[in-house]
Amino acid sequence: MTDSDEALLDRPIWGALTTSHKHLAEGGPRALCYPQDMTPFADMVDMSAGSFAALGDLMAPTQVVALFTPEPVDVPVGFKVVLSESCDQMIGSPADSPRRDAEIVTLGKADVPAMTALTTLTKPGPFAARTHELGTFLGIRAGGELVAMTGERMKPGKFVEMTAVCVHPDHRGRGYAQALLAAVARRIEARGEIPFLHVFSNNTSAIALYQRQGMRLRRRLHVTAFMKQE
């Protein structure tokens, strides 16, 4: 891996939509976005007025898009910011954490209602009807109910983002998140790819967990979500 390869992670959305997820990209040379029913992520070739106009042309009237950028985004007139936070980007392979009392299963289309219910309850980040199509999602069930899950989302080059790390409140403290992260990471590495993830900077407990598992902090990014001004 070269420094130029890892540089894709500075603009992970643009990096993904111009490499491994190029076939999913909607838009043109100035602005690209994922299909709305997959994820709200978008990015632009630069932060010029022309690029914002191009992105605006891709957006439905009530659609919210989210950018991950190295610097804060100055959203121009015509758009309304709904979220502006910093997140930490972490990279590396989480240590193995097998769970003998819980079976890890692969989730698919039939599991979308349960996946949506779990992410609605735990709020790990955006999860839409087709998010599961972005990569492998693994889960743990208890009493027939999906109680924990983790999967894959953005794929800039040889890097694969681990996402939707969530555990039902009634089933926390059992190591499910650690076990699922490790399982997803092993699948990523088996393909010759490199796992990474994003976590809001104020989620210090999660950051500490990922560091204990062997991941390293790569850099801080800015998350900006906005919609068209009514």
N, C-alpha and C positions, 0 to 999 in steps of 0.2 A: 504493500500500500504506500502510495506517495502522498506528499502534502497536498498536491493538487486534487487527488482523489478525496481526501478528507475535507477539502474546501467546499465540496458539495453540501456539506452539513451546515455551512454558514447560512445558506438559503435552502433549507431542506425541501420545501414545497416546490420551488422552481427546479431544484436539483432532481426531484423525483419525476416531475411532469416533463422533463426534457431528457430523461434517461429510461429507467426501468418501467415507469408508468406513463411513458409517452403515448401509448395506445389509448389511455384514458383521458388525455388532456383535451379540454374544450377551450377554444379561443384561437389566438393568433400570435404573431411575433412579439407583441407588446404586453399581452396579458394572457394568463392561462389559469384554469381552475379545474378541479375535479367535478364530475357529475354531482349535482346537488343532493341526490339520494344516496351518495356514497359518503361524502364528507364536505364540510363547508370551506375547505382549504383552497386558497388561491394565492397567486403572486404575480409580480410584474417584472419586466426586464429592468426597469428603473422606477424612480418615484416621481417622474415628470407628470405634468398635467395631461399630456397625451396618453400616457400609460394608464392613469386613473380613468380617463374617459373610455379607453378601450375595455378596462375591467367593468366599468359601469354599464357598458353595452351588453356585457355577458350576464348581468344580474337581473333577476326578476324584481318587481317592485318591493316585495317584502323580504327578499332573500338577504341573509347575513353571510358575509364571507369573512374568513380569518386568515391573517398573514403571520408568518414566523420570520422575523427579520433581525439582522445584527444590530441595527440602530432603531430608535423610536421612530414611528411613522407619523408624519404630519399630514393628517387626513384633510383634503381640501374641502372647500364649500361644495355642498351638493351631496355630502355623505354624513351620516350620523354615527359616531363611535358608540358601541355598546359594551366593549371590553377593551381595556388597555392594561396589561400586566406583563411582568417579566417571568421567564421560565428558565430553568437550568437544563442544559442538554448534557446527558451523561452517556458514556460509551463504554463498551466492554462486555465481558461475559459473566453474568451472575453465577455464583457458585451453585453446584448441584444441591438440591434440597428435596430428596424423595419423601413422599408421604405414603407410608404403608397402610394407613387407615382410610385412604381416599384414592379413588380411581380417577385418573385424568383422561378425559374423552375429547375427541375432536368434534367441534360444533359446526353446523351447516345451516342451510336455508330453513329447515324445519325448526331450528332452535331460535330463529330471529325473535319471535314474541317473548321468549324467556330472556334472551340477551337484552332486548330493549327494556324489559321490566327491571332487570338487575341494574342496568346503567342509569335508568331513570331514578332508581332508588339511591344509588351510590354516587352518581354524578362524577365519573372519572374523566369526562370530556365528551365531545359530540359523538353520538352513535346513531346512524341512520339505517334505513331499510336495507341498503346494499353495502354497508361498511364491511360486513363479513367477507365480501368478495375481494377485498384488498389483500388478503393473505390468510394464513392459517389461524384459527381461533381455537383455543383449548379451554375446557371448563371442568368443574367439579360439581357433582350433584350430591344432594343429601335428601333422603326421603322423596326422591323423584323430582326435587326442585333444584334448579340451577342456582348455586350459592357462591360461585367464584368463577372468574374468567380472565383471560388475557389473550391478546392476539397481535397480529401484524398490521401495520398501516402504511405509512410512507416508505418508499424504496428509492432513495437517491443513489444511483449507481449500485455499488456492492454493499451498501448499508441498508439495514432493515429496522424500522422503528417498531418497538414493542409498545403496545397501547392497551387501553381499556383494562387496566389493572384494577380489579374491583372484587370485593368480598362482601357478601350480605352481612349487615351488622350483627346478626345473631350467630354468625359463624367465624368471627374474627378471633385472632389469637391462636390459630391452629396451624399456622405456617402455609396456608393455602396460596397466598400471593407469591411467596418465595418459591414454592414448588412449581407454580405455573410459569413464573418468569424464567426459571431455570429450564423448564421443559421447552418453552418457546425458543429460548436462546440456543438450545442444543439443535433444534430443527434448522434454525437460521445458519448456524455454523456448519451443519452437515452439508449445506448447499454451497459452502465456501464464502458465505457472506458474514457481515459483522453487525451484531445487535447494538442498538442505541435506544434511548428514550428521552422524553421530555417530562418535566415535573415543574409545577409552579414553584417559584423561588421561595414562597412563604410556607411551603409544605416541608418543613425541616425534618419531620419524623420520617417521611418517605425518602428524602435525600440521604439521611443517615442510614436507613435500611439498605438502599442501593449501594452505598459506599461500603457497608459491612459485607455485602455480597460480592464485592470486588470490582464494582463499576467506578469509573473516574469521571469527575466533572470536566467536561470539555470546554464549554463556554456558556455565557448567558445570552439568551435571545429575548426578543420582545414579541409578545402576542397582541395583535390588534384586530379586533373584530368590528365590522361596521356594515351599515346598510345604506341604501339610498335615502336621502332626505325627502320627507313627504312634502 
